[in-house]
Amino acid sequence: PLHQTTYLKNGELVAWKGKTDEVYSTISSTKEYKPTLLGTVPHMDKEAALDVLQSACDAYARGQGQWPTMKEAERIKCMENFVAQMKTKREEVVKYLMWEIGKNLPDSQKEFDRTVEYIEDTIEDYKQLDRDSSKFSKRDGVNAHIRRGPLGVVLCLGPYNYPLNETFALLIPAIIMGNTVVFKPAKHGVLLLSPLLEAFRSSFPKGVVNVIYGRGREVAAPIMATGKIDVLALIGNSTSAIALQDQHPYKNRLRLVLGLEAKNPAIILPDADLDLAIEECISGTLSFNGQRCTALKIVYVHEDIREEFNKRYAKKVDSLKFGNPWEEGVKLTPLPEPGKPQYIKELIDDALEKGARIINEKGGEISDNYIYPAVLYPVTKEMRVYKEEQFGPVVPVKPFKDIQEILDEMADSNYGQQVSLFGKDIQEIAPLIDTLVNLVCRVNLNSSCQRGPDVFPFTGRKDSAVGTLSVHDALRSFSIRTFVASKDN
Ligand code: G3H
């Protein structure tokens, strides 16, 4: 097991002497099911967390030439140094991605590589940003030197489904823009950051990057309650986001960068290429067992083709291989959250009681750490699986006659991230696309929903997001335009 006995504060890996939390994998290493102990991490308390916060505040307040005012080229050097060290840790991090969150090998490798690419692209965009935004401007005798500056101290929390990539999608732009950060790794996916702590420590000046461990309400909430956090950057659920915002005594001055829930629909029109639609819906609904904010979480299929679609889609779901993440060809893996199979089962039972059927043979088979994806049909608005963001392996399929039904439901929804639209005659459906894009933020034509490529804006309407991520947008989300003005004499 990996025992994380230190935490990062003020440029030092400080020994933790207090209580610890055990980290388990829901993947069993024995024949009889038993979660595997992977290691331990500090169970920090309020006092320790506030001490860490102080180090970030001090680093932000430090004088000339220090991180917030440091020359861009020097900041870039620090980030390049970090990414070079990070690259040497690929194997270790990938191993923990598989054990801690059950992500299969190709997707774990992709998460690592995509994160490296994200950092490298961020560095390039940052160079460009500096060229573009460091400008002299003159109007009515006033000269202004406009530039982009940091916002202050950032509290950053990432999710368990992308504990590396999405944590870094917040962390990296926040750091490079000159902010100082305190970050708390996700509960599942906490150990995989351990191999990178030394790289953070040695690449950045003291206090710029600080790490806390422990329960959100015991460490993150007290940090917010000090009022010293300028930006709350969180990818996860809105309950945690709201709870943390509520702790802040001066909410109006808190900047938010939030990536939250979604219930992205797939819409299968009567003229859709069914092979393509089924292929895309399989990956859209079930890659990483549906545990993606961008996953397709409801499929609307037109009455005219529903029989054919249901039969072929259900068969394809049953062909997906379940196993341990490192096994060849495995698509479905154990779920990292211990109570998740039972939660998914509740959703299924509720739908069955209200008139839906499981239309695939293996659907709903349950074990200690897994439930085989159930395809539910016909789903209605009264069912929990229609309303809740399942974030797991269950697929609600709802028939429709008139597209307006779906538009009304989407307008009523609390979410507004993306939609997938499957149809052949793009010219014909162009007005529909225009309508859809005003209900969500990305329309995927004949393809499943996804966040990447990471250079594109990633955001959502309503409860799905606050602020925009992407290599380009994130640099702006974590900064503010400032300027020095002088008058012609
Ligand atoms: O959980 C939400 C992620 O941003 C999804 O990213 O579409 O690349 O899997 P992805």
Boltz pocket constraint, residues with backbone or C-beta under 6 A from the ligand:
constraints:
  - pocket:
      binder: B
      contacts: [[A, 161], [A, 162], [A, 166], [A, 291], [A, 292], [A, 293], [A, 294], [A, 449], [A, 450], [A, 451], [A, 452]]
      max_distance: 6.0
